[in-house]
Amino acid sequence: MLSLFVTVLVFTGGVCSSDSRASQDVHSPSENYLMSIWHNRLYVYSAAALLFGVWFSLKMALKNKSFSKDAALWVRKAEQKNNSSSDRDAEVHVSGVKIFYGSQTGTAKGFANELSEEVNTLGIPAEVIDMKDYDPDDQLADECVSKSVCVFLVATYTDGQPTENAEWFCKWLEEASTDFRYGKTYLKGLRYAVFGLGNSVYVGHYNTVGKNVDKWLWMLSGKRIMTRGEGDCNVVKSRNGSVQADFQAWKVKFVNRLQALARGEKKSCNGNCKTGGSCKNKKKEKQEEEERAAAQNNSSEEELIESSSDEEESGPSDEKKSGSVIDMEDLGNIMNSVKKAKGKGEVQGDGQMVKLSKLNGVKRVEDEEERREMITPALREALTKQGYKLIGSHSGVKLCRWTKSMLRGRGGCYKHTFYGIESHRCMETTPSLACANKCVFCWRHHTNPVGTEWRWKMDPAEKILQDAVEKHQSMIRQFRGVPGVKPERYEEGLSVKHCALSLVGEPIMYPEINAFIRLLHFYRISSFLVTNAQFPQEIRSLVPVTQLYVSVDASTKDSLKKIDRPLFKDFWPRFLDSLRALGEKRQRTVYRLTLVKAWNVEEMQAYSELIALGQPDFIEVKGVTYCGESSASSLTMANVPWHQEVVAFVQQLADMLPQYEIACEHEHSNCLLIAHTKFKVDGEWWTWIDYERFQELAKAHEESGGQQSFSALDYVAKTPSWALFGAQEQGFDPADTRFQRRNKTKDISGC
């Protein structure tokens, strides 16, 4: 195009140059100048064309260079983006590895450090953690969302127990796996691996701790990233020749699996995932979920529970073996050879003459060997799995969750708010695991025996109390050095000051209950006894206790039968007579009402009539606690009242009682206290107890042979402002710190 343009210019210039020469003499100088330019226009056009061509060439060259530069920059940005995306993916898949160790001789600790070095070489941060320095209640749930991998290197110590530094961690994990308050999915999202150290010489306890930790994590929905490893110190049976070699072999597999996780790889599907088909892995996951649920149910069957026990765990661990637990009334039908004799009398037991209940009936047993032990082997197994420390043949003790809470400065139970109990110094026990009811919200899911009279072997009161205190102190000692436990409260907790006879069963059935209570007071331990209102004569003959409770689970005959499912045919007359017997007591008395929506919350007028019958000093009203579905009960979450509903019920009930007012509230337990106005002095509530004064009065009463009596008003103490109904604290002691558990499941415990 440029060459054609130049040719045209040359041709035009040649034609015009002859004309210019012919006429150049005719024009003026200026005209001649212009004509000269015109005649030489070929050169002007050529120069302009040349300049335009040079400009155009330079512009195109610069444009090509700029495009190359932009392309290179785009490529670099894309590479950087890919690299940063890759780095980000690696971070998301595995943020780090936390290696927990439980070691006695240092072997597991050495393995932990060795594994940490190996993981660090992969560019993945690793942290070695001593189990005694880690608080699982506060921190373990965080590992579910941190994308970390948790490794547990745990040794099995004497008799299959965890090592000293792992004792608390394992204790917490075991309880959490069977505690409905944590839920089955508490550790969902946690990726973990377990390697246990043991010695196969000890056949019954080989790698017990490793197996248990693996099981408990799995029951809480933790995800295994690989099969549990086991190291054997017995070189004869070790797979690789020694425990060190076993660990090395397991470590190689773990590192390979960790690298795959860091790359975001998943286990390949070994099923045929076609349209409309099913995946084997999905089937396997579903099967594992069902197995986990079954294991959870076996370890902690969940149901609605009434707060007659203030301990932490809610449901039993019932293996549901056919015939493993037999109700005592059924057993009585089988034992046709056992002769019964009703009437007055005494029974020789452990060298002492013991008067039995008239209403329960009295057996004359010539040969004590004919009596059976209340705790059968199957029952012992079931109760032990539930966390009971069994005493003798018919008693038990267990650590209350509020005891643990107050040891750590996280608040006490409602009895601390209402009556000034020091929860960390309270022992929860029972001298009788047997009961005369089968309540639909029974704590123990009816694993404990039932009966209408005492027909078992009997342990002396001194032995029961001594063993109960020793076992309670042993459980307290497990909190030594646990993160968060206050040293001063730990020391105080070893000295029992209060005894809640409300663990399970019917304590008043124990024939030596008066001797047991006298022993408590002799050691200056306060007594809080709960009865199910089926033994009125025993209530009347009961020596003074610090506070006597009667469970009023319903206010009509039909609803009581439906809820408590009593064994006595004359349960309603017994119930009413028990309330009358309570009204005859001069010491502190309490009605305990458990509200179950659609069952007993509409019986307002009937409740007021029962209160008028017994004239209790206090009325505790608590919403029933939900623990999940259960084959033993038709109750559901819809039967659990909200705290606002409990407050509304209590306000309506108090309005119907001219001599009672709402005094205290413990919102965390969904519980309120209605008190008789005689405990309101000059506009101030005195619902708390002067425990030292009570011990003095009880001692004087005992020394006088019962002649010197005393009343509830003789040992009262002023209620602090934070415990009163309507206070901003809602019953939480400001001296402690409220702790909200970081749990992905909704907290529906209410206790």
Secondary structure, DSSP 8 states (H G I E B T S, - for coil): -HHHHHHHHHHHHHHHHHHHHHHTTTS-HHHHHHHHHHHTHHHHHHHHHHHHHHHHHHHHHHHHHHHHHHHHHHHHHHHHHHHHHHHHHHHHH--EEEEEEE-SSSHHHHHHHHHHHHHHHTT--EEEEEGGG--HHHHGGGGGTTTEEEEEEEEB-GGG-B-GGGHHHHHHHHHHHT-TTT-TTTTTT-EEEEEEEE-TTSGGGTTHHHHHHHHHHHHTT-EESS--EEEES-TTT-SSSSHHHHHHHHHHHHHHHHHHHHTT------S---TT---HHHHHHHHHHHHHHHHHHHH-----B-TT--BS--S------TTSS--HHHHHHH-TT-----SS-EEEETTEEEE--TTT-----S-GGGSB-SS-HHHHHHHHHTT-EEETTTEEEE-BHHHHHHHTTS---HHHHHH---GGGEEEEES---BSB--TT-TTTT-S-B-SS--B----HHHHHHHHHHHHHHHHHTTTT-TT--HHHHHHHTS--EEEE-SSS-GGGSTTHHHHHHHHHHTT-EEEEEE-S--HHHHHT----SEEEEEE--SSHHHHHHHH-BS-TTHHHHHHHHHHHHHT--S-EEEEEEE-TTTTTT-HHHHHHHHHHH--SEEEEEE-B----BTTB---GGGS--HHHHHHHHHHHHHT-TTEEEEEEEGGGTEEEEEEGGGEETTEE--EE-HHHHHHHHHHHHHTTT-S---GGGGEE---GGGBTT-TTTT--TTS-------SS------
